[in-house]
Amino acid sequence: MLETGILFRYNHDAQRNNIWKAREFENEVKKLLGAKYAHAVSSGSTAVACAMASAGIGAGDEVIVPPFTFIASVEAVLFAGALPVFAEIDETLCLSAKGIKAAITPKTKAVLLVHMCGGMAQMDEILRVCKEHNLTLIEDAGQAFAASYKGTSVGLMGKTGCYSFDFFKIATCGEGGVMVTNDEQCYKNADVYSDHGHSHVGNNRGMEPHPLLGFNYRISELSAAIGLAQTRKVPFILEKNREHKKILTDILSKVPGVSFSTLPDPAGDSATFLNMFLPDTEAAKRTVDEFNKAGVAGFNYWFLNMYHFINQWDHIKNLDAAAKLPIHLLGAPQDYKNLHLPKSQEVVGRLISFGIRCTWTNEEVKALGNKISGCVEKALAVHA
Ligand SMILES: Cc1ncc(COP(=O)(O)O)c(C=O)c1O
């Protein structure tokens, strides 16, 4: 590819020496996940946008979203012209069926389910609610590439799904994302939508028909080449992550007061995070203080520090945007400044997550586990 100089995923058939890295990347993802269709794009964020648009979700549609996710999921809904409706999560760290049910209105069109922190949602119940209420299920598995539920990859349980390949994910390509689906029409829509409406039929780009409006969400061949190489390593990374997570879990499960996020299918865990619950928010805050004192790094206390929880999203609550969005004209479906989501507050308040690295040695993992447990014991002893 560097020799041909063709870093653009489309066109230039004569010069590219039959090198198509984006296509290879997509084929590798399809093979790994068992997807019928995969479409690589420029980021996980644009992959969510493609997943929404290609499934037909747009202006005025109410979309149920979680209050705990990376902000991109909610942004994708807003910029699609749709209206986010926040619902409760549970100990899976994902939307619960109960939360979804309580948020349904006559205008609800879709659920944007986010599989958080490497795990997965309670899919049987959620699929049942979506079916009962005729809701389109879109899965943002940005943080859960290669996780599965009862043998099916997360991202492939609804109409469309997507993954991020940014710096923090199990596989990275610098910047990139992939949308997946088993629905041929959704795939065709995404293929066209992500490239200014080009049909990609024939080999004369300038003369292609444009069946739909689209925009530029294209991935470059450079990023795709890295994504391809990384995706090939995922089975190895999964094995290591799971080994490391087990060592940490074995150490920490002996500490009174510590529990872990619920994994509806433990065998399908991507094990990219160890998600640890403390008894309550105050105990979690004291634990964070102990980590800081002891120099323990690599943890996320989402409740206060990160850009992943609604408490940090003042711009969404105020609908501050550079320019008018459909939601400004249509009106927000909820009072975003006064949302009542006590379960989500409680769950995220007592959650601390550690990113797991496949490059650690087992000795390093054990040392980390012992450090974490020492800090937790100190934090919990104060009020024992
Ligand atoms: C759940 C989720 N969705 C979407 C994204 C956006 O992905 P990207 O950073 O590749 O745009 C992220 C990134 O952290 C994410 O965690």
PDBQT file of the ligand as one rigid body, heavy atoms in Angstrom, charges set to zero:
ROOT
HETATM    1  C1  LIG A 401     -19.545   3.003  23.966  1.00  0.00    +0.000 C 
HETATM    2  C2  LIG A 401     -18.783   3.876  23.015  1.00  0.00    +0.000 A 
HETATM    3  N1  LIG A 401     -19.377   4.279  21.886  1.00  0.00    +0.000 NA
HETATM    4  C3  LIG A 401     -18.742   5.049  20.998  1.00  0.00    +0.000 A 
HETATM    5  C4  LIG A 401     -17.431   5.472  21.216  1.00  0.00    +0.000 A 
HETATM    6  C5  LIG A 401     -16.786   6.365  20.245  1.00  0.00    +0.000 C 
HETATM    7  O1  LIG A 401     -15.687   5.773  19.641  1.00  0.00    +0.000 OA
HETATM    8  P1  LIG A 401     -14.526   6.643  18.986  1.00  0.00    +0.000 P 
HETATM    9  O2  LIG A 401     -13.690   7.223  20.086  1.00  0.00    +0.000 OA
HETATM   10  O3  LIG A 401     -13.773   5.649  18.157  1.00  0.00    +0.000 OA
HETATM   11  O4  LIG A 401     -15.173   7.694  18.148  1.00  0.00    +0.000 OA
HETATM   12  C6  LIG A 401     -16.771   5.077  22.378  1.00  0.00    +0.000 A 
HETATM   13  C7  LIG A 401     -15.406   5.528  22.657  1.00  0.00    +0.000 C 
HETATM   14  O5  LIG A 401     -14.923   5.519  23.767  1.00  0.00    +0.000 OA
HETATM   15  C8  LIG A 401     -17.475   4.257  23.302  1.00  0.00    +0.000 A 
HETATM   16  O6  LIG A 401     -16.894   3.863  24.446  1.00  0.00    +0.000 OA
ENDROOT
TORSDOF 0
